Amino acid sequence: MTLRAGPVIVHTMNEKTPDSAQSDSAATIVALLSAVGDSDLHTQRSLADRLDVALGLANALLRRCVAKGLIKIQNAPARRYAYYLTPKGFAEKSRLVAEYLETSLNFFRRARSQYEELFSALANRGITRVAIAGSGELAEIALLSASAVGVTISAVIAPGRNEGLFHGRPVVGDLASATAQGAMAVVIADNSAPQAVYDRLAREISAENLLTPPLLHIVPAVAAGKEKAA
C-alpha cells in the first residue's frame, strides 16, 4: 500500500473505556498509522474494524498518537475531525514496522526450532501421527515443523471452531476424536490459553504423550501437582 498524508474522517462519538487488557502493540499502532496514512476516508467504526479492536480502543489509540505528535488533528465540517500523519508519524511507522518484523521473525525461528525438537523426539519413539491443540498462527508453525521432520498431523484439537479443516487437517473438539483420527500424542500449539488447554488434556493423556514447547511457559502436570501438595 502506498502511504500518503491523506485524511481520515472520524465521527465524534461517546467513548467507552477500552479494555485494559488490550494494548497498543506494535502491530496495532502500525495498522492505525497505515490507515491514517491512506487517502481513503474512514469513520471511527471502520477504523476499529480495520484494526480489529473495540471502538473505544481505536479512539483511545488515535488520541494517544495525537498526543505523541504522530498524528495531526484538524477540524472538519459536521462536527468531525480529520487526522493526518505528521513527518514524525511516518518515521515512527517505519521504525515500528522494522521492529515488528524483526520480532516476528525471531519468534518464528524460535517457535519452529522448538516444535521441530518436540516432533523429532516423538518420531524417535516411533510416534509419527500426532494431534496439535490449537488453531492459530502458532499451530501453523507447528504444522510446518512437523512436516519438516516427517511427522503427520492427523488432527487439530480446537473446540468451538466452525471450520471442519485447518490447512487440510481435520478439526476435532476433543482428545477422543483426535485419537480416532490416529493421533498417538498431542502437542500444544495454543498461545491464547495454553495452560488451560494443557491442564484439560493432562487429565486424559499421559504426560509423556502431551508435549509443549518452552516458549509457552506451561507448568507440567507433575510439577503442578507437587506445588499443590506443598
N, C-alpha and C positions, 0 to 999 in steps of 0.2 A: 504494500500500500504506500502510495506517495503521500508524504506528510506536507500539509500546508497550514498556514496560520489562519485557518478559517474559523468561523464562529460556531459555537454550539448553543442553541437557544434552549434555555431551561426554564420551564414554567415555575413561578413561585408557588410553593405548596407548604402545608404544615409538615414539619419534620417529626419523624418518630425517632426515639433514641435507638441508635444502632446497637446490635448485639455486640457486647464487649468481646465475645469470643472471635468475632470476625476482625481481622487486622488488615491494615493496608500493606499487604505483602508486595514484593517487587512486581509480581505478575499482575496484580490488580492495579497498581499505580501505572505500570506500563500500558495496560489496556485503557485506563482512563485518559492518560496523556495522548495516546494514539487516537482515541475518539475525539478529543478536543482539537487535536491537530488536523483532523479530517475536515473537509469543507462541508460535508453533509450536515444538515440541521438535525438536532436531536431534542426530544423532550426529556425531562428528568427521568421519566419512566423508561424510555428507550435506552438511555444510558445505563440504568440499572440492569435492564435486560441484557445489554451488550456485555456488561461486566459480570453478569450472573450473581448479583448481590442484592440485598434488600434496598428498597427505595431510600430509606433513611440513611443507610450507609453510603450510598452513592452521593447523596447530597453532602454528607459529612466529609467525605473524601475530597469533593470539589472545594469545599470551604477551606480544608486544610491545605490543599495545593495553592489556593489563592493566597492564604496567609504566608506560605513559604516563598511566594513570588514566582511560582512555576506557571501559574495561570493568571491572566488579567481579566478583570470583570468590567463590563460596561453596561450602562442602562440601555434597554431596548424598549420599543413600544409595547403597549398592552401589559404593563407590569411584568415584563420578562427581563432576563439578563442574557447577555452574550458573553461567552467565555473564549479567550484566545490564549494560545500558548505563548509565553514570553521566550526570549532567547535562552534564559536560564532554564525554562521548562524543556526546550528542545535538547539542551545539553544534558539535563538530568535524565530525560528519557533514554538517550543514547547510553549513558552510564549504567542505568538500571537494566537495559536490555543486555548489555555485555555481562553484567554481574549475574543476572538471572540465567543466561545461557551457560555461563561457566559453572554456576552452582548446580544446574540441572544436569550438565554433562558429568560432573564429578559424582553426583548421586547415582546416575545411570550406571556408570562404571563400577561403583562400589556395590550397588544392588546386584548387577549382573554377575559380578565375581562371587558374591556370597551365595547367590542361588545356584550358580554352577557347582560350587563346592558341595552344597546340600544334595543336589541331584546326582553328582558323581559318587557321593558317599552311599546313596541308595542303590545306584547301579552296581557298585562294588559288592553290595549284599545280595545282588540278584533281583532287586526290585526295579522294574523298568516301566511299570504302569502306576502312575501317581495322580492324585487329585490335588488341585490347588484351592485354597479357601480365600476367595476374594475375586473381584471382577473389575478392578480399576486399572490405573496405569502401572501399579506395582505388579499386578497379575500379568500384564502384557510383558513386562521384563522377565518374569518367571517363565512364561511360555518360551521366550527366546532362549533363555538359559537351559531349559530342559531339552529343547531341540538340539542345542549345541553339543550336549553330551549323550545324545541318543536315548533320552527318557521320554516316554509318551505320556502326555497329559490326557487322561481318559475322561475326566470330568472336572467341572468348575463348580465348587460349592458356593452358592450365592443366594441365600433365602430371600425371597421377595423380588428378585429380578424378573422382569417380564419376558425378556428375550429367551428363546429356547437354546440359542447357541452363543458362545463367546469365542470369537475368532475360530469358528469351526468346531469347538469342543462343546459337548452337551452341558447345559447349565442345570444343576440339581439343587434341591433345597436342603438336603441332609446327608449325613455320612452313609446311611444305609443305601441311598440311591447312588452315591459315588462308588460304593463297593460293588453294587450291581453292575456298574459300568466297567468293572475290572480293576479299580484302584486298590492298591495294596498298602499305600501310605498317603499321608496328607502333608502338604507344605503350606504354611500360612503366607498369604500374599495380600493381606488386607491392611491398609495403612490408616483406616478411619477409626477402627476399634479393635486393633489386633489382639490385645489381651483378652477381651471379652470373647472373641472368636476362638482363641486358643483354649480358654477355660471351658467353653461349651464342648469343644471337640475332645478335650482331655478326659472328659467323663465317659467317652465312648471308644477311645482308641488308646493303645499303649503309647507311652512316651517315646519309645524308640522309633515308632512309626508316625510320629507327629513332629515335624521339624519346622524350625523358624529361623530366619537369618538374624544375626546380631543387631542389624540396624533397626529392628522393630522393638528392641529392648523388652522383650517378653520375659516374664518370670516363669520358669518351667514349673510344671505341676508339682514335682517332688519338692523343689525349693519353696514353693508357696505353702505346701503342707507343713514343712518344718517351721516356717515363720508363724503359722497359726498355732502350732503346738507350743512354741516358745512363748 
